């Protein structure tokens, strides 16, 4: 699903990378996602039961997303994210963003909307901005 976002968001640091990262999850594009994300200090993601998934290293990260994508495929589920609020700042070689988004999940005739807030720490590495830390929390869920 193609979303149109406010022009002022598009001008903020890391917006396009954040959108691309969310699209990689939608598309199950592990290769590109792994190029964007370094996750030096791990991630806190939302697991399939709605709780926190604590991932502390790169192997755990790869296992998490590989397993998640396989599970979604087996369920014949569609997912996508719609950003609802975006803030960011960037310094010379570090930055951060706070993104509110709704992650939509469609499977078995049901459509669920998960409201999420995430804090992302970005680092400049060899001329490329990469995610160094991701921490998300679920704010609520509703069926549509």
TIKE-999298 format. One record per residue: residue in three letters; x, y, z of N, C-alpha, C in turn. Coordinates in steps of 0.02 Angstrom, whole numbers, plus 32768, in hexadecimal, padded with zeros to 4 digits. Layout:
<pts>
AlaXYZXYZXYZ
...
</pts>
This chain:
<pts>
Unk802A7FC58000800080008000802C803E8000
Unk801F806C7FD3804680A97FCC802880E07FF7
Unk805080FA802480398130805180578172803B
Unk803081A78042804981EA803880558209807C
Unk80908225808580A2824280C680AE828D80BF
Unk80A682B380F580B182FB80F280F7830C80DB
Unk80FC834180B3813D83568098816F836480CF
Unk81588380810881878391813E81A68353815C
Unk8183831A815C81A182DC817481D882C58145
Unk81CB82CB810581FC82B480D3823D82DB80D6
Unk823A831880F18275834280F8829E83318137
Unk8280830C816482A382FD81A382D582C48198
Unk830B82C581C1833E829181B98321824B81C1
Unk833A821E8199832C81D6819E82E581C1818C
Unk82BB81F08175827681DC8166827481A8812F
Unk829781B480F98295818580C182B2814180D5
Unk82E7814180FD83048102811582D380DE8143
Unk82B18103816D828080E5819A824880C58173
Unk822E80EA814281F980D081178211809280F1
Unk824E809580D78269805B80B38270801F80E2
Unk8286802B811F828D7FF5814F824A7FD3815C
Unk82167FFB816781D37FDF817281BA7FBA8133
Unk81CA7FD580F981B67FB380BA81DB7F7180B2
Unk82197F6D80C9823E7F2E80C6821C7EF880F0
Unk82017F0C812981DC7EDC8152819D7EC7812C
Unk81797EF68110813D7EE780E8814C7EB580B0
Unk81857EC1808E81977E99805381C07E5B8065
Unk81CF7E5180A581F97E1A80BC823E7E1C809A
Unk82587E58809182987E63806F82D17E6480A3
Unk82E57E2880B783187E2180EB835C7E3C80D3
Unk836B7E34809383AC7E4B807983B37E978081
Unk83827EBD806983877F06806F83807F1C80B7
Unk83547EFD80DD834C7F0E8123838E7F068149
Unk83B37ED2813A83F37EC6815C84287EF98147
Unk841F7F19810D844D7F4E80F9843E7F8F811F
Unk83FF7F9B812D83EB7FD8815083FA7FD2819B
Unk83F17F9781B683F67F8C81FE84387F6D8213
Unk84597F8B824384957F6E826084847F5482A6
Unk845E7F7B82CB84477F67830D847F7F50833B
Unk84B17F7C834384EA7F6F836F84D47F5783B4
Unk849F7F7483CD84897F67841284497F3F8413
Unk84387F1E83DD83FC7EF683D983BE7F1F83CC
Unk83857EFD83CF83457F1F83C583127F0583F8
Unk82E07F2D840382A47F188428826B7F1E83F5
Unk824F7EE683E182197EE683B081DB7ECB83D1
Unk81A47ECD83AE81657EB283C7815D7E6C83AA
Unk81557E3B83D5814E7DF683BC81067DE883A6
Unk80FC7DAD838B80BB7D9B836E80857D9383A3
Unk80977D9183E280667D8D841880577DD28435
Unk80787E06841B806D7E4A8432809B7E60846A
Unk80C97E34847E80FA7E4584B1813B7E5F8494
Unk816C7E6684BE81AE7E7F84A881DB7E468494
Unk81FD7E4E845D822F7E1E844582737E40844D
Unk829B7E28847C82DC7E45848A83107E1E8461
Unk83327E43843583647E24840983A67E498416
Unk83DA7E23842784177E43843E84517E41840D
Unk844C7E1983D884857E1583AA846C7E0A8362
Unk849B7E0D8334848A7E0982ED846C7DC582DB
Unk84857D8F82F784687D4D82E884207D498301
Unk84147D63833C83D07D65835783A27D8F832A
Unk83BD7DC6831083977DF182E283857DCB82A3
Unk83B67DA9828583A97D83824883777D4B8255
Unk837F7D28828D83507CF2829E83097D0D82A8
Unk83037D4682CA82C27D6382D7829E7D748296
Unk82BF7D99826A829D7DAE822C82927D7481FC
Unk82C07D4581F882B67D0A81CE82797CE381E6
Unk82757CD78227823C7CB3824481FB7CD9823C
Unk81FD7D1A824781C17D44823F81A77D4181F8
Unk81D37D4A81C881BE7D4A818281A27D06816D
Unk81C17CD0818681A87C8D817781627C838195
Unk81597C9B81D281187C9381F480E27CBA81CF
Unk80F17CF781BB80C07D20819680AE7D018153
Unk80E17CE5813280D47CC480F180A77C8780FB
Unk80B67C5F812D808E7C23813B80457C35814B
Unk803B7C6F816B7FF87C86817C7FD57CA88141
Unk7FFA7CB1810B7FE17CD780D17FC97D1C80E7
Unk7FF17D3B81127FE17D7C812F80007DB48106
Unk7FDD7DEB81037FF87E2980E680027E5A811F
Unk803A7E7E811D80477EB1814F80627EEF812B
Unk80547F28814880737F668131806F7F988169
Unk80967FCD816480988000819880868044817C
Unk8062806A81A4804E80AE8193806980DC81CB
Unk8098810781B980B6813581EA8082816A81FB
Unk80798176823D804781A68254806681E48276
Unk80A681DF828780CA821882A48114820B829C
Unk813B8240829081828236828581A98272829E
Unk81DD826582C5820B829882DD8252827C82D8
Unk828282A782CB82C8828F82C582F882C982CE
Unk833482B782E2836C82E682E283AB82C282CD
Unk83D882E982B0841682CB8296845082F982A9
Unk848582DA82C284C482FD82CF84F782E2829D
Unk853682EF82A8856A82DD8278856982938267
Unk856C8268829985708220828A853E81F682B1
Unk850F821782D484DB81F482F98499821982F0
Unk846381F582F78422821482F483EE81E78315
Unk83B28201831A837C81D88336833A81ED8316
Unk830D81BF831582C981CE82FF829781AB832C
Unk825E81CB8332822581AD835681ED81A98323
Unk81D5816D831881A2816382E58166813F8304
Unk812C815D82FB80ED813C830D80D3811F82CC
Unk80BD80E182CE80A080C48292806C808F82A4
Unk8040808482768010804E827C80288016824F
Unk802F7FDB826B803F7FA082437FFF7F7A8238
Unk7FED7F7181F97FB07F4E81E97FC07F0681D7
Unk7F947EDA81ED7F9D7E9281E57F5B7E7681CC
Unk7F5F7E5481927F237E3681757F317DEC8169
Unk7F067DC281867F0B7D7A817D7EC97D5A8190
Unk7EB77D26816C7E7B7D00817C7E3C7D2A8180
Unk7E377D5D81567DFC7D8681557DF97DBB818C
Unk7E2D7DC081B57E2F7DF181EB7E637E2781DA
Unk7E537E6481EE7E827E9B81E77E8D7EBB822B
Unk7ECB7EBC82417EDD7ED882827F0B7F148278
Unk7F037F4682A37F2E7F8282A17F527F8682E4
Unk7F957F8182E17FC07F85831D7FE17FCA831D
Unk7FD37FF183507FF2803383578033802B837D
Unk80698047835F80AD803C837880D1807F837C
Unk80FE808583AD812E80BC83AF8173809D83B2
Unk81A180B8838B81E5809D838A821780D6838E
Unk824D80C983B3828680F683B582BF80D38390
Unk82DD80F88361831380DB8339835181078341
Unk838980E8835183C9810A835383ED80FB8312
Unk8405812F82F18428812882B18471813A82BA
Unk849C811A829284E3812B829384FD812F824B
Unk852D815A8242854D81618201858981328200
Unk8589810481D185BE80D181CD85D680CD8184
Unk861580DF817A863280DD8136860781048104
Unk85EF813E811985C8816980ED857F815680E4
Unk8568812381088523810B81028501810C8146
Unk84C481278148849E81268186847E80E2818F
Unk848680C681CC846A808481DD844980878221
Unk8417805D822983F780568269842780348299
Unk8432805282D4845E80358306843680178340
Unk83F8802E834A83CF80148380838680248370
Unk835A7FF4837D83127FFC837182EE7FE383AF
Unk82BF800B83C782977FF78401824F800B83F4
Unk82237FDA83F181DD7FE883E381B17FD1841D
Unk81797FF2842381467FE0845581027FE48433
Unk80D77FB5844480947FB6842980687FE18456
Unk8043800E84368017803C845B7FCF8022845E
Unk7FBD7FF8842E7F797FDE842E7F6D7FB583EF
Unk7F357F9283EF7F227F6983B57ED67F6A83AF
Unk7EC07F6B83707E787F6883657E697F428324
Unk7E307F2283237E1B7EFF82E77DF37F2F82BC
Unk7DFD7F2A827A7DD87F55824B7DAA7F2C8221
</pts>
